[in-house]
């Protein structure tokens, strides 16, 4: 991190002035413990995203054959997010009691088993039984996902206290890679082998990674903190940052049950090619995230503007995705893909700076540094993301059914626009207030007046 980031993220560490300074080359070298931590986190980022995104190209159409409407498909996607939200809130509070390493491995195991079970659901009779089991298996998967991701972010922040944004951004390459490979791989396996094989294959890969990560992931001990979850979440800036994450997640979640059906109907593409369209979003996000993370660490004063500009760009992308009927622009495939590319970049611009910003805010407000706080922040972000991922597909499926994809995406863009404007106003107000308080504490005439008075006394 740059100097200001180090002051924010490391402001509560004891000074090392008495210690001899390590050579620059040595300080930049990753330890074995850090390398293993990055490898384990990369595995969960990749495997969880590929399992999540594999549904996109074929599950909505398959669920319709089984008697599920657009709105119900949206609820199935949203169920995952809602359970993830509730699980993350609980797990973030109890991370230090359960143990970060155990939570990480147990979460992967549950998620892998649930993925395999989801592949068996085509054998279930159509109608209420199929829909009910979809909800049950997705809820189980969500609990495992929440455990693994909450532990993962906290462990990363513990291992890389001074450059967490850079590391998170770099590891988003694997998130993007999972999002990139999931849809085309899912579409190919579905077309070639049927419904079961995509889920069984990926579930087995996740289960194979569990013992590997148990061996390589270091164990981080922590003393439970007295800082409460509600003390953190009720800080005004933290609330605003949670609003940003909620908005971004809702925007992405909106696309899950709606985008593949829109592509199939509007552009007449086969299921295998639908997965390729998803590449525009995933590739731009994964390629931009490392650069945005580095920028966030090196120039921390730019984080607030990355958040604002990212939200506004997200709004523009959704207005043009349909495009919005009021624009009277004909929908074309090249423009659709271009907007997905812009959307991936803008979401990375807003999402990457949030973790270090919340940590900085927590340290400013007297929170104790340690794995306990990192668990609170990680759980809060994962819960907020999940809440948006519930609202996005649920509302998106309903609006698309009633108004069509074009109007639904425009409404989603309006939410991102509102978030960007509110965030911008907050940061401008905060900067103005700090500037005025600084000028009140150090009036320009103080030094001159003091010198004059001292001169008169002599």
C-alpha distance (Angstrom), angle and dihedral (degrees) to the residues before:
residue distance angle dihedral
X1 . . .
X2 3.74 . .
X3 3.79 119.6 .
X4 3.78 95.0 -88.5
X5 3.79 91.8 47.5
X6 3.77 90.5 50.9
X7 3.78 89.4 51.8
X8 3.81 89.6 51.1
X9 3.77 100.9 42.9
X10 3.76 96.7 32.0
X11 3.80 101.2 31.1
X12 3.79 92.6 115.7
X13 3.79 97.4 51.3
X14 3.80 119.0 106.3
X15 3.76 114.4 -103.7
X16 3.80 117.8 -94.2
X17 3.82 94.8 -161.1
X18 3.80 91.4 120.6
X19 3.79 92.3 54.0
X20 3.82 120.3 86.9
X21 3.78 112.4 -106.2
X22 3.81 116.4 -110.4
X23 3.78 119.3 -126.7
X24 3.79 114.8 -91.8
X25 3.80 93.7 -116.1
X26 3.80 92.5 52.2
X27 3.81 94.2 46.4
X28 3.76 91.1 54.0
X29 3.81 93.8 50.2
X30 3.80 115.8 101.5
X31 3.79 116.5 -124.8
X32 3.78 121.6 -127.6
X33 3.80 88.9 -108.8
X34 3.82 91.4 54.3
X35 3.80 92.5 47.6
X36 3.81 91.8 52.3
X37 3.81 90.4 46.8
X38 3.81 91.0 52.7
X39 3.82 91.5 47.0
X40 3.81 92.7 51.4
X41 3.81 92.7 46.2
X42 3.79 92.0 46.8
X43 3.81 89.2 54.2
X44 3.82 93.4 53.9
X45 3.81 92.5 43.8
X46 3.79 91.7 52.1
X47 3.81 99.5 39.7
X48 3.81 96.1 44.0
X49 3.80 93.6 48.8
X50 3.78 95.4 46.0
X51 3.82 89.9 50.1
X52 3.81 90.4 47.4
X53 3.81 97.6 45.7
X54 3.81 96.5 43.3
X55 3.81 89.5 80.5
X56 3.80 95.6 62.1
X57 3.82 104.3 81.5
X58 3.81 100.4 44.2
X59 3.81 115.1 8.1
X60 3.85 97.9 78.6
X61 3.82 91.0 53.6
X62 3.83 91.6 43.0
X63 3.81 91.2 49.9
X64 3.81 90.7 50.8
X65 3.82 88.6 56.5
X66 3.80 87.8 53.6
X67 3.80 92.2 54.8
X68 3.83 101.5 -93.6
X69 3.81 116.9 135.9
X70 3.83 125.1 -143.6
X71 3.79 89.9 -95.6
X72 3.81 93.1 51.1
X73 3.82 91.3 48.4
X74 3.79 87.6 53.1
X75 3.81 89.6 51.4
X76 3.82 91.2 50.8
X77 3.81 89.6 54.8
X78 3.80 89.7 42.4
X79 3.82 92.9 49.9
X80 3.81 89.3 64.5
X81 3.78 90.3 53.7
X82 3.81 96.2 44.8
X83 3.82 93.7 52.4
X84 3.82 88.7 43.6
X85 3.81 88.6 54.0
X86 3.82 94.0 51.8
X87 3.81 93.1 42.7
X88 3.81 93.3 49.1
X89 3.80 92.3 52.2
X90 3.81 90.9 53.9
X91 3.81 97.5 39.6
X92 3.81 94.4 48.0
X93 3.82 89.2 59.4
X94 3.81 94.9 47.9
X95 3.81 101.2 38.2
X96 3.80 94.2 112.4
X97 3.83 92.0 46.7
X98 3.82 95.3 49.9
X99 3.80 96.7 37.3
X100 3.79 124.3 -113.2
X101 3.82 95.9 -119.2
X102 3.81 94.5 49.0
X103 3.82 91.9 45.9
X104 3.82 90.1 50.6
X105 3.83 95.2 51.2
X106 3.81 95.6 40.1
X107 3.79 90.7 50.8
X108 3.80 91.9 53.0
X109 3.82 91.3 48.6
X110 3.82 93.8 51.6
X111 3.81 91.9 45.2
X112 3.82 92.7 50.4
X113 3.81 93.0 50.3
X114 3.81 92.1 47.3
X115 3.81 91.1 50.6
X116 3.82 90.9 55.1
X117 3.81 91.1 47.4
X118 3.81 90.9 51.4
X119 3.80 88.1 59.4
X120 3.82 90.3 59.8
X121 3.80 94.9 57.4
X122 3.82 95.1 91.7
X123 3.82 86.5 73.2
X124 3.81 90.0 60.9
X125 3.83 117.7 95.8
X126 3.81 116.1 -99.1
X127 3.77 121.3 -100.2
X128 3.81 130.5 34.4
X129 3.81 95.8 -5.9
X130 3.81 93.1 54.8
X131 3.81 92.4 45.2
X132 3.82 92.9 46.6
X133 3.80 93.7 50.5
X134 3.81 90.4 47.1
X135 3.80 88.5 57.8
X136 3.81 93.1 46.0
X137 3.81 96.6 48.8
X138 3.80 93.3 43.3
X139 3.82 89.9 50.6
X140 3.81 90.7 52.7
X141 3.79 90.7 48.2
X142 3.80 89.5 50.2
X143 3.82 92.5 55.9
X144 3.79 91.1 52.5
X145 3.80 92.1 45.3
X146 3.83 91.7 49.9
X147 3.80 92.3 51.3
X148 3.81 94.5 49.0
X149 3.81 96.1 44.5
X150 3.82 95.8 44.3
X151 3.80 91.0 51.6
X152 3.80 92.1 42.4
X153 3.82 96.7 56.2
X154 3.81 92.9 44.3
X155 3.83 92.7 49.6
X156 3.80 90.9 48.8
X157 3.79 93.3 50.9
X158 3.82 89.3 48.8
X159 3.80 92.9 50.1
X160 3.84 95.1 44.0
X161 3.82 106.3 32.3
X162 3.82 96.9 159.2
X163 3.81 102.3 43.7
X164 3.79 106.2 27.4
X165 3.83 94.8 139.7
X166 3.82 91.8 54.6
X167 3.81 92.1 48.8
X168 3.81 93.9 44.6
X169 3.80 90.1 48.2
X170 3.81 92.0 48.8
X171 3.80 92.5 49.8
X172 3.79 90.2 50.3
X173 3.82 84.1 76.3
X174 3.80 86.0 75.2
X175 3.80 91.4 45.6
X176 3.78 88.7 52.7
X177 3.79 91.4 44.1
X178 3.81 89.2 55.3
X179 3.79 90.3 48.6
X180 3.81 90.2 46.8
X181 3.80 96.9 48.9
X182 3.82 97.9 36.2
X183 3.82 101.2 71.0
X184 3.84 99.0 41.8
X185 3.82 92.5 40.1
X186 3.80 90.8 47.0
X187 3.80 92.1 47.4
X188 3.82 92.1 47.9
X189 3.82 95.4 47.0
X190 3.80 91.0 44.9
X191 3.79 93.4 51.1
X192 3.82 92.7 43.6
X193 3.81 103.7 39.2
X194 3.79 108.9 10.0
X195 3.78 136.0 -114.1
X196 3.83 101.9 -43.9
X197 3.82 103.4 52.4
X198 3.86 99.4 66.3
X199 3.81 92.2 55.2
X200 3.81 97.4 40.3
X201 3.81 92.0 48.9
X202 3.80 95.4 50.0
X203 3.79 94.3 40.1
X204 3.80 90.5 55.6
X205 3.81 90.9 49.5
X206 3.82 90.4 53.3
X207 3.81 91.7 49.1
X208 3.82 90.4 50.2
X209 3.81 89.9 55.1
X210 3.82 93.1 55.9
X211 3.86 98.4 76.8
X212 3.81 90.3 38.7
X213 3.80 91.5 56.3
X214 3.81 92.0 43.7
X215 3.81 87.7 59.5
X216 3.81 100.1 44.1
X217 3.82 103.9 33.5
X218 3.82 112.5 95.9
X219 3.80 119.4 -130.1
X220 3.81 115.4 -116.0
X221 3.80 117.4 -160.0
X222 3.78 120.9 -155.1
X223 3.79 139.9 177.6
X224 3.83 112.4 -127.6
X225 3.81 112.2 -108.0
X226 3.79 128.6 -134.6
X227 3.83 91.5 -136.5
X228 3.79 110.9 113.8
X229 3.75 129.8 -135.5
X230 3.82 92.4 -127.3
X231 3.80 92.3 52.0
X232 3.80 87.8 58.5
X233 3.79 98.7 42.4
X234 3.83 94.3 48.6
X235 3.81 94.1 59.6
X236 3.85 105.5 112.1
X237 3.81 95.3 -130.2
X238 3.80 92.2 46.7
X239 3.81 89.8 51.3
X240 3.79 89.9 52.0
X241 3.80 92.5 48.8
X242 3.81 89.2 49.5
X243 3.82 88.2 52.7
X244 3.82 88.8 54.6
X245 3.82 92.4 50.4
X246 3.82 90.8 45.9
X247 3.81 90.8 52.3
X248 3.82 94.0 48.9
X249 3.78 92.8 46.7
X250 3.81 92.6 47.8
X251 3.80 89.6 51.6
X252 3.81 92.5 52.2
X253 3.81 92.8 41.4
X254 3.79 90.2 52.6
X255 3.81 89.3 64.2
X256 3.83 95.7 54.1
X257 3.83 100.1 78.0
X258 3.81 97.8 23.1
X259 3.80 113.2 38.9
X260 3.80 100.0 64.2
X261 3.82 92.3 49.3
X262 3.83 90.7 48.2
X263 3.82 91.5 50.6
X264 3.81 92.1 48.1
X265 3.81 93.2 50.3
X266 3.81 100.3 35.3
X267 3.81 101.8 40.2
X268 3.86 100.1 22.1
X269 3.81 94.0 -131.2
X270 3.84 122.7 161.5
X271 3.82 118.2 -114.0
X272 3.81 93.2 -102.3
X273 3.82 92.1 57.4
X274 3.79 93.0 45.8
X275 3.80 87.8 69.6
X276 3.81 90.1 56.7
X277 3.81 91.1 57.5
X278 3.82 88.3 59.3
X279 3.82 87.9 62.3
X280 3.81 91.9 77.9
X281 3.79 92.3 65.5
X282 3.80 98.6 38.1
X283 3.81 97.9 44.2
X284 3.80 95.8 49.5
X285 3.81 90.9 47.4
X286 3.81 95.3 48.6
X287 3.83 94.4 44.9
X288 3.81 95.5 45.4
X289 3.83 97.8 43.7
X290 3.86 98.6 74.6
X291 3.82 91.2 49.9
X292 3.79 92.4 46.2
X293 3.82 90.7 48.2
X294 3.81 91.5 51.3
X295 3.80 90.7 47.6
X296 3.81 90.4 49.2
X297 3.82 91.9 53.5
X298 3.80 98.0 41.2
X299 3.83 95.8 43.5
X300 3.81 105.1 26.5
X301 3.81 93.0 168.7
X302 3.83 87.0 68.7
X303 3.81 93.6 60.2
X304 3.79 94.5 88.5
X305 3.80 92.0 52.9
X306 3.80 92.6 45.7
X307 3.82 86.9 56.2
X308 3.81 93.3 49.7
X309 3.81 97.8 42.7
X310 3.82 91.5 44.2
X311 3.82 91.9 55.1
X312 3.80 92.4 48.2
X313 3.83 91.7 48.6
X314 3.82 89.0 49.8
X315 3.81 89.0 54.4
X316 3.81 91.8 51.7
X317 3.82 91.0 48.9
X318 3.81 92.8 54.2
X319 3.81 93.6 45.3
X320 3.81 88.7 55.2
X321 3.82 97.7 38.1
X322 3.82 94.8 81.6
X323 3.00 87.0 13.3
X324 3.82 102.9 -117.7
X325 3.85 108.5 -101.5
X326 3.83 91.8 -127.0
X327 3.82 88.8 65.7
X328 3.83 91.8 59.7
X329 3.83 92.1 -144.1
X330 3.79 120.2 144.8
X331 3.81 115.0 -120.0
X332 3.82 113.0 -113.3
X333 3.78 130.6 179.0
X334 3.82 96.4 -125.5
X335 3.80 91.7 52.3
X336 3.81 91.1 46.6
X337 3.83 91.1 54.4
X338 3.82 91.4 44.7
X339 3.81 90.9 54.4
X340 3.82 89.8 49.9
X341 3.82 89.3 53.7
X342 3.81 90.7 50.6
X343 3.80 90.1 45.8
X344 3.82 92.8 53.9
X345 3.81 91.2 51.4
X346 3.81 94.4 46.0
X347 3.82 93.8 48.4
X348 3.80 90.1 52.1
X349 3.81 89.3 48.8
X350 3.81 91.3 56.4
X351 3.81 101.2 34.5
X352 3.82 103.8 47.0
X353 3.85 98.4 60.9
X354 3.82 94.8 48.6
X355 3.84 99.2 82.9
X356 3.84 96.3 52.5
X357 3.82 90.4 41.5
X358 3.81 92.1 55.9
X359 3.82 91.3 45.5
X360 3.80 90.4 50.6
X361 3.81 90.5 49.5
X362 3.82 91.6 48.6
X363 3.82 92.7 51.4
X364 3.81 90.4 48.0
X365 3.80 88.8 55.2
X366 3.79 96.2 51.5
X367 3.82 103.6 -96.3
X368 3.81 115.8 156.6
X369 3.78 116.6 -112.7
X370 3.80 117.2 -118.8
X371 3.78 146.8 88.5
X372 3.81 90.3 -65.7
X373 3.83 92.5 63.0
X374 3.80 90.9 42.3
X375 3.80 88.6 53.9
X376 3.82 90.3 51.4
X377 3.81 92.5 50.0
X378 3.79 93.4 43.5
X379 3.81 92.4 47.8
X380 3.81 91.7 46.7
X381 3.81 93.5 51.1
X382 3.80 93.3 44.5
X383 3.82 90.5 47.8
X384 3.80 92.9 48.4
X385 3.79 91.5 47.3
X386 3.80 89.5 49.9
X387 3.80 92.9 49.7
X388 3.81 89.2 54.6
X389 3.79 90.2 45.5
X390 3.81 87.4 55.4
X391 3.81 95.7 47.0
X392 3.83 93.9 43.5
X393 3.82 101.5 59.0
X394 3.81 93.7 32.1
X395 3.79 94.8 53.1
X396 3.80 91.8 32.4
X397 3.80 93.8 55.7
X398 3.81 91.1 47.7
X399 3.83 95.3 46.7
X400 3.80 92.9 45.0
X401 3.80 90.3 51.5
X402 3.81 92.3 50.1
X403 3.83 104.0 32.3
X404 3.81 107.0 16.1
X405 3.80 130.6 -109.9
X406 3.83 94.9 -76.4
X407 3.81 95.9 58.8
X408 3.82 93.1 37.3
X409 3.82 92.8 55.3
X410 3.82 90.8 46.8
X411 3.83 90.0 53.8
X412 3.80 89.2 49.5
X413 3.80 88.9 51.7
X414 3.80 89.5 52.8
X415 3.82 89.6 59.1
X416 3.83 91.1 52.9
X417 3.81 90.1 47.4
X418 3.81 91.5 52.8
X419 3.81 90.9 49.0
X420 3.80 92.4 50.8
X421 3.81 92.9 49.4
X422 3.83 94.1 47.3
X423 3.82 91.1 48.0
X424 3.80 91.9 48.9
X425 3.81 92.6 49.6
X426 3.82 91.0 48.6
X427 3.81 94.1 52.1
X428 3.82 93.5 44.7
X429 3.82 89.9 50.0
X430 3.81 91.1 47.6
X431 3.81 92.3 50.2
X432 3.82 91.4 48.2
X433 3.81 92.1 48.9
X434 3.81 92.9 49.3
X435 3.80 91.4 47.6
X436 3.81 92.8 51.1
X437 3.84 93.5 45.6
X438 3.81 90.0 49.2
X439 3.81 91.5 51.8
X440 3.84 90.5 48.3
X441 3.80 92.0 52.2
X442 3.84 92.1 48.2
X443 3.83 108.1 32.8
X444 3.81 111.0 -164.4
X445 3.80 93.7 -125.0
X446 3.80 97.2 49.8
X447 3.80 97.7 94.6
X448 3.81 95.1 43.6
X449 3.84 92.7 47.6
X450 3.82 91.6 48.2
X451 3.83 91.8 50.9
X452 3.80 91.0 48.0
X453 3.83 92.7 51.0
X454 3.78 92.3 47.8
X455 3.79 89.7 50.3
X456 3.81 91.2 52.9
X457 3.80 92.0 49.6
X458 3.79 91.7 55.5
